[in-house]
Structures are given as C-alpha cells and as structure tokens.
Amino acid sequence: MLDLALTLAQTGLLASLTAWIFTGARDNWLFPSMNQGAIAAVVRMDGLEEEYPEDYACIAHRRITDEGRIRLLYRVIVLWETLATILLALGTLAMLFALAGIVGTETARGLGILGALAFTLTWAGFTVGGNHFGYWYLHASTQATHFLLALWGTGTMILLALPQ
C-alpha cells in the first residue's frame, strides 16, 4: 500500500508542476505581450533610477534597453519553458504508465526528476537573472514567487527520489 501511495503522490505532484508550467508557456505563446512587458521592465530596470538612484548607479551598466535583445531573451525563455513542459508531460505520462504497470517505476521517476529539474531551473534562472537586474527592489513579490516555485520543484525532485 505504501508503494502505491508514494507513486500516486509522486504522480500528483509531477502532474501539478506540469499543469502550472503548461499554463504559463501556453499564455506566453498566445499572449506574449503579457510577460514580455514584465521581462522588459526588469531588464530595463524601469523605475529603479527614480526609486533607488544610488543603488541604480552601481548596476545601471547591466541594463538591457535594446528591444530586439529583449524579444530574443523572451523567446529563449518561452522555448525553455516549452521544453520543461514537454519533459514534465513525459514524466507525468511515464508515472501514469508506471501505475498501470506498463513502464518501470524507476524509469518513470527518472523522467519525472528530469522534468522537475527543468521546472526548478526555470524559476531558479528567473531568481538569479532577476537578482542580476536588481528586481527585488521593485518586484519583490515576483522574486518570492520564483523562489517558492523553485522550492516546489526541488521538493518534487526529492519526493521522486525516495526509494520504493
């Protein structure tokens, strides 16, 4: 019974990560202006000079203002999110197949860990990249969200790694 409960928990958490990042990637493909504008505001450091002029002076050289570079950065992010979504979906399907006895649990968990790693690296990347542009000054709630998502992915990887 414990093995079944653990596999169900692992599958449920993995499916949750998949659903979360799928909705974000989907919206980024369908409505790019939503998040591209937010990314642009962070890398341009919009408002930082006015709110924190002394700190802005220290990191102003990091700004990205070229719209072409911002669009390219956004496209790279969306492609990465799409890859993470695919990896998570494959891991979730493999876990469902493991529950049905079609795929080995160890193989399914391995795929799930890869997907959860891609999810975690997405949010860790936003946290690190945002830190480079000082986004905690004006986007602290966004930073906290990215950090919590990275923890969610990390917790899922830990659960997937538990021996059965």
N, C-alpha and C positions, 0 to 999 in steps of 0.2 A: 504494500500500500504506500509506503514512504517513497519508493522509487517513482510510482505513478504520480503522486502528489508533487514531488520535486520536478518531474518532467512537465507537468501541467503548469506549475509556477514559472518555470523557465520559458515555456512557450508563450504564456500570457504576457510576461514582461517583454519578451522579444517582439511579440506582435504589437504591444503598446508603443515601443520605440519606432517600429515600422510605420504605424499609423501616424505618429507625431511628425516624423520627418517627411513622410509622403505628403501630408497636407501642406507643409511648408514648401517643399520642392514643387508641388503642383501649382501653388499660388505664385511662386517665383517664375514659373514658366508662363502662366496665364495672365498674371498681373505684375509684370516686372517693375512697374513704377512704385509699387508699394515699398519694397525693401531696397531697391536700388537707390532710392532717395535717402533712406536711412543710412546705408553704407556710405553714400556720398557725403552726408553730413558729418559722419565720424571721421573719414579720411581727409576731408577739407578742414576739419576742426571748427566747424561752424559754431560761432558763439563763444569759443574758448578765449579769444583775444579780448573780448569785451568783459567777460566774467572773471577771468583769471590772467590778466595781462603779464604778470611777472613769470608765471609758470609757462604760459604760452610762448614767451620769448625763448625759453630753454628748448622747446621742442618744435617750434614753428617750421624748422627746416625739414621736418618729416611730412608735412602736408602734401597731399596729392590733390591738385586742382584741375588737372587735365581730364576733361570729360571722357575722352577716348580711353585713357588708362583706367578710369573709374568703371566704365562699361565693361572693359576686359576683365577687371578684377571681379565684378559682379558675375560675369559669365563663368569664370573659373569656379566661383563659389557655387553657382547653381549646378554646374556639371559635377562637382564633388558631392553635393547633396543628392543628386540623382544617382550617382554611383553608390553612395551609402544606402539609399533607399532600395536599390536593387540587391545589394548584399544582405540587407536586413530581410527583405522579402524572401530571398533564397533560404536564409537561415530559418525564418519562420515556417516556410513550407517544409523544409527538412525536419524541423521539430514535429510538425503535424504528421509527417510521414513516419517519424520515429514512434510517435504514439500509436500509429496504426501497424507498427511492426514492419514497415516497408524499407526503412532506412535505419542503419545502426545509430543508436543514441550518441555514441562518441563522435561520429561523423557529423551528425546534426548539430551537436553542441559546438563543435569546432567551427562550422559555418556560422552559427549564431554568434560566437565570440568575434569572428571577423566582422560581421555586420555591426555588432555593438561597439567594436573598436572604431569603425568608420564613423558611427554616430558620435562617440565620445570625442574623437579627434576633430569633428566638425565644430563642436562647442568649445573645446579647448583652443582650437585655432582662432575662433572669434574672441575668446578671452585674451589670448596672447596678442593677437593682432590689434584688438581694441586697446589693450594696455599700451602698445606702441604709439597709438594716436591719442592717448590720454582720455579715453571715453568714460572713465569713471567720474570725471569732473561733471559732465552734463548728462550722462546716460548710465547712472549707477544702477538703476533697476534693470536695464538691459544687461549690464555686466553680471548682476546677480542671477538673472535668468540663465545666461550662458553657463555660469559656474554650476548652477543647480542641474542643468541638463547634462553637463559633463559628469557630475556625480551620479545621476540616474544611469547613464551609460556604463560608468565604472561599476556600480552596484550590480547591474545586469550581467556584466562580464564575470564578476565574482560568483554570482549565483550559477551561471552557466559552467563555471569551472569546478563546482563542487562534485566530488566523486559520487558515483552511483553504484 
